């Protein structure tokens, strides 16, 4: 077997223990680099000594390639055979994680319900224009669950501004309802519902029955929901037991939010590097050299966090429904840039309540029928989304929003850029239906209506047109 071979360490995991150890050590070195104050300086001054004192045996060059910007840039296009083994293996680990994330967004989270699927795709397209490259990290999960109402932690950076913990859903009281809901969304939405988490604006381990709820989830979907917890050290024996059981059933990456340097040290003391291989540690304390405070929610206003740009970010990764089991509510949301109008970086389209399983089914189906359509009507007025800039390109038209992403519509066969621009100008006028635009362009330019409808459909699918419910609100 070649030493250049890259193995999977998440799913399925390699049985090469040396390989696992090297990747885990590289991950630990990066955690120290990004979270331990002074580590970078100590490493650059005495690299071998610093690694040895940290219990790491990996080579210095690998750490520099993975952690130091200038060194990483110098080795960016280096052939694999010229990279140190540890750096090569850790890069393979990163590619594995990113590939799974992208697969979730493109394939695994696509609802089987046609109207839901089309609506979600339009939200993804809208976010490319509005959020730019940030959208690459958003999964647009179609469904997620909250087992509690509120959160006990009260993080000052909370991107969704979770309220205080008010109520938890108990398994012994609501097991039948929970199982019925999971079975129904599995039928209606398909396997994509199995990509849900069992937390959102909540702390999952606040619920004493979290393990029981996720056992049911696994029994129905064959998947253990991804866990992100800010209280991994509240009951470390519970955290370890859950993590080990979850990884045996369904191996995926989970996350610990690290709220202080003290908690970081306790995590390192409690869990081995190998145990944390499938756990991302998120540095969310001000002393961390590379802390991760998304500019959304409470972090927009908390000056102590050092957040400068208050708008345009989000941690919302759902284009679909949030089912709160404690409150018995359903919210329909989708990501957007955090702003005064949407401080949590999410558009809350609707919220409704249910009492029992039959009620849940009726409410969910009604919300899909009311807010999600497969294709826009050719008879209803169409409106461009505000804030999106269009420019004529050599072979079509280019659009972009406030962020760094530019996307192009390329003319198909004999569809000229001039036709794209003509359709766009009709849309800019606002209030014209697809039939209106096609009729006018047939009269003015002798254009085939089918070509006009084709371009309008491309604009629609890219999320550049207001949804009918948005248009109705704007006109009200």
N, C-alpha and C positions, 0 to 999 in steps of 0.2 A: 504494500500500500504506500502510495506516494505521500511524502511529508507535506506536499502542497494541497492535499485534499481538504476541502472545507466540509465539515460535518454539521448537522443540525443539533442544536442543544436545547431547543424549546420543544418542538413536536415534529417528529419523534426524537427523543434525546439519544445521543450517542452513548454507547456503553464504555467509551474510552475515558477512563477516569482522569488520566493525565491531561487530555484535551479539555475536559470540563474544568479541571483545576486551573489551567492556564487562562481560560476565558474568565473564570470567576475572579482570579487575581487581577486581571486587567480591569475588570469592572470595579473592583474595590479601589484600585489606584485612581480611577476616574472619579469615583465618589469622594475620595479624599481630596482630589484636585479641586472639585467643584464645591465642596461643603466644609472642609476643614480649614479654618483661618490659619494662614502661615505655611500651609503644606507646600504650596507652589514655590515659595521663596526658599524653604529648606531643601526642597528637591533640586532646584536649580543650583543651589550652592554646594550640595553634597548628595547627589542622586543615589548612589549605591547605599550610603549610610541611611538615608531617609527611607528608602524602600525596605531595607533590612529591619529597621526599627518598627516599621509598620507590619512586619510579618510577611513581606512579599518577596518572592524570589525571581520574579520576571525581570527581563532585561530592561535597561534604562532607555535604549532607543525606542522600544515599543511604546513605552509610556510617553515619550516625547512626541512620537508620531500621532498618538491617539489624543493627547491632551494639549500640546503646545501648538498654537496656531501657525507660527512660522515653520516649524518642522513638518507639521501636517501638510502645509502648502507645498513644501519642497518635495514631499513624497506622494503627492496626490496622484500623479500619473505614473508612479513607479510600477514596473511589471511585478506580478505577484511573487515571482521567484527571487526578486531582489528585496522584498520586504522581510523584516524579522518575523519569525513564526508566530509569536504571540499577537503582534499587530495584525497580521494576515487573518488569524483565526478570530480575533475580536471584530474585525471589519465584517467577516462573514456572519457573525452573530447579529450585528446591527442590520445587515441586509436581510437576514431572516425575519427580524422583528418588523422592519419597514414593509417587507413584502406581505406579511400577514395583515398589517394595518391597511395597506392598499387593497388587498383582496377583500377585506371586510367592507370597505367603502364601495368598491366596484361590484362585488358579487354577493357576499354573504348577507348584507343588510338590505338587499333589494326585495321589497314585499312582493308576494305573488298576486295580491289584489291589484288589478290593472290601474284603477284610478289612484290608489295610494302610491303605486310604483311611479306613475307619471308625475304626481305632485312632488314626491321626494326628489325625483330627477331634476325637476324645475328648481327646487330649493338649492340643490347642489350647484346648478348652473348659476343661479343668482349669487351665491356665495363666492364663486370664482371672481365675479366682477366686483363685488362689494368688499371682500376680505383678502383677495389676492392669494399669495402663496400660503397664507394661514389656513386656507381651505383644504390644503393637502393633508393636514393633520386631523381634520374633522371627519368622523366616521358617518355621521348622519344616520345614527341608529333609529329605526322606525318605532321602537317601543322600549320603554324602561319602566322600572317600578321603584316606588318608595315604600318601605315597610314601616316608616315612622312619619310623624308630622313634626318637623323641626329637627334640630341637631343640638347635642349637648356640648359641642366643642366651642363654637363661637369664634372661629378663626377670624382675625382682623383683616385677612386678605380674601375672604370668601367671595368667589366670583359670582355666585348666584344668591348672595345675601340670605343664606338660610336663617330662618327665625329660630328662637329658642325651642328646645324640645318640649312638646306639649303632650304627645301621645304616641304609644307604640302599638303596632298590630300584633296580637298574640296568636300563636299558631293553634293552640287548643281551641280557640274560639272561631277562627276563620280558615281552618285548613280546607274545608270543603269549598268555600268560596274561592280561595287561592287556587286550588287545583282546577276548579271549573274555569276560572279566568285564563289560566295557562293553556288549558286544552282548547278553549275557544279561540284565543289569539293564534295558537298554532294552526288551527284550521283556516282562519280568516286571512292571516298575514303570511303564514307559512314558516319555513325554517328561519327566515329573517328575524322573527320574534325571539328566537333563541339566542340572538346576539345581545339581548337586553342585559342591563345590569340590575341589581336589586338595591340601588341607591341613586340619588341625584342630589337634591338639596337636603341631604341627610348624611349621617354617619352610620354606615352599615352595621357596625358592631355595637351601636346603641341598642339594637334589638336583641334581646336574650335568646330569641328563637331563630336567629339568622341562619344557623346551620340547617334547621328543619325546613325552612322555606326554600333554601337553595338545594336541599336534597330532592324536594319535589320538582324543582326546576330541572335538575339533572335527569330525573326519571322520565320527564316528558320530552325534553329536548336533547338529552345526551350531552349536555354542555354545562360546565360549572361557570356561573357568571363571573366576570372580571370583578375583582375586589380592589377598591381604593379606600384606605382607612387612615385617619389621622390619629388613631389611638392604638397603634400596634403594641405599645408598651403598657397600656392600661391593665391588661391581663395577658402577659406574654405567653403563658402556657396555652391559653385559648387560641391566640393568634397562630402559634406554631402548629397546634393540632389541626386547626382549620386549613392552614396553608398546606400542610403535608397531605391531608386527605384530599384536598382539591386538586393538587398536582398529580396525585395517583389516578384520579378519575379522568381528568381532562387537563392536559398540560398547556398552560398559556401564561402570559405575563400579567402579574398583579402589581399593585403599587402601594407604597407607604408614603404618606405625606410626613415629612420630617419637620417638626415645628420648632426645634431648638437644637443647639449643639449638644446639650446633655442627652436629649433623646437619641441623637445620632450615635453617641458613644454607647448608650444602652443597647441600641439595635446591634451594633458591632459586637458587643459582649455577649449578646443572647443568641444571635444567629451566626452560623458559619458562612463563609463566602459562598460555598456551594448551595447552602439553603437559600441564599438570597439571589441566586443566579436568575431566577424568574420573577424577581421583585424589583421594580424600579423604585429607587429612593428619590423623592422629589424634594429638593432643598428649598424649604419655605420658611426661612428665618433670615433676618436682616444681616447677620454676621457671615452667612455663606457667601463665598466669593462669586458664585453664579446662582443666586437665588432665583426662583421662578414665581414671580407675582404677576399673574395676568392682569392687565389693566381693565378690570371689569368688576362690578359689584362693589364691595366695601373697599377694595384696593384702589378704586378711583379716587376716594376721598381721604384715605388714610395717609397723611403726609409722612408718618414715621416709617413707612415702607420704602420711601424714596422713589415712588412711581411718578414719573414726570408726564408722559403722554397719557392723558386720562381717557381718551376715546379710541374706538376702533378695534378693541380686542374682545375676545370672548373665550370662555371655557365650555360653552354649550356645544354639545356634539350630537344633539338629537334633532331630527326632522321627523316628528311624529308625536306619539302620545306618551305622557308621563302619568302612570296610574298610581295614585297614592292610596294604599290599602288602609292606612289608619284613618284618613279623612273620608275615604271612599269617594274620591274625585278623579276626574280625567282632564288633563291639560293637553292642548295641542300647541306645540311650540316648534320653532326653527331658529337656527343661529343668525345673529347679525352682529355688527360692530357695536360695542358698548357706547352709549351716548346718554345725554340727558333724558331723551325719550325712552331709551331702552338700556337702563343702567346695568342690567345683568347680562347684556350681550345676547339676548334672546327675544324673539317676538312671541309673545303669548297671544295666540290667535283666539283661543276659546278655552273656557273651563266649565265643566258640568259635573254633576254629582250622580251617584247611583246608590241604590239601597241593597240590592241582592244580585244574584247572577243574571237572572233574566233582564233586570233593569240595566246591568252593565252591558249586556249584549246589545240591547236596544239603543242605548246612549252612544256606544262606540260606532255602530253602523250608521246611526243618524249623523254623527259628526263627520264620518267619511263622506256620506252622501252630500252633506251641506258644504263642506270646504274643499273636497278633493274631486276634481274632474279629470277624465282621461285626456280629453282634447277640448280646447276652447271652441265655443260656438262661432260659426261664421256670421251669425246674425247679430251678436252682441257687440257693443263698442269695445275697442281695444285701446289700452293706454301703456305707453312706455314707462318703465321705472325711472323715477327721478335720480339724478346723480350719476348716470352712466353716460360716458362720452363716446361718440362714434366718429370715426374718421374713415375716409375712403382709402382703400388699399389698392395695390396693383391689380389683384384678381378678385376683389370682393370688398368687404368692409371689415373694419377692425373696431373693437369696442374695449373700453376699460373703465374702471371706477377710480376710487380715491387711492387704491392700493397699487401694488406693483405688477399686477397680472394683466397682460394683454392677450385677447383671444381674437381669432380671425374667422370670419365667414368667407369661405372660398367659393367662388362661382362654380356651379356645376354645368359642364358642357357649355351651352350657349347663353347661360345666365350671366349677364355682364355686371360689372360693378355699378354701372349707371342704373340698372334695374334695382339693385340692392338699395342704392341711395334714394331712388324714387319711392320705393316702399317705405323707407325710413322717414322721408319727409311727410308722407301721408300719415304715418303713425304719430309724428311729432305734433301734427295738428290736433290730435286727440279726439276721441269720441267717434271715430269711424270704425265700422265693422269690416271684417275681412271681405264681405261682399261689396261694401262701399268702395274699398281700396281697389279691389280687382276691377270693378266696373269703371272707376275713374281712370285707371291706368290703361284699360282696354280702349277707352275713348280717346285719351290724350296721347298715348304712345303706341297703340295697337299691340299691347302686350297680351299674351295668353293668360287667362285667369289661373290656369293650373300652375304656371310659374310663380305667380304672385302668392297663391296659397302655399306653395312649397317654401318660399322665403319666410312668409309669416309663421309657418309651422316651425321653422328652424329658430326664429326669434323666440317663439313660445317655449320650445323645448329647452332653450338655453336659459330660461328664467328671466328674460329681459322685459316681459310684459307683466303688468299687474295681474294677480289672480282676480277672478270675478268678485270675490268677497272684498278684496282690497279696493277694487275699482268702485264698488258700491259704497264703501265707507268714504272714499274720497269725494264722491258726488253728493253724499248726504249733507 
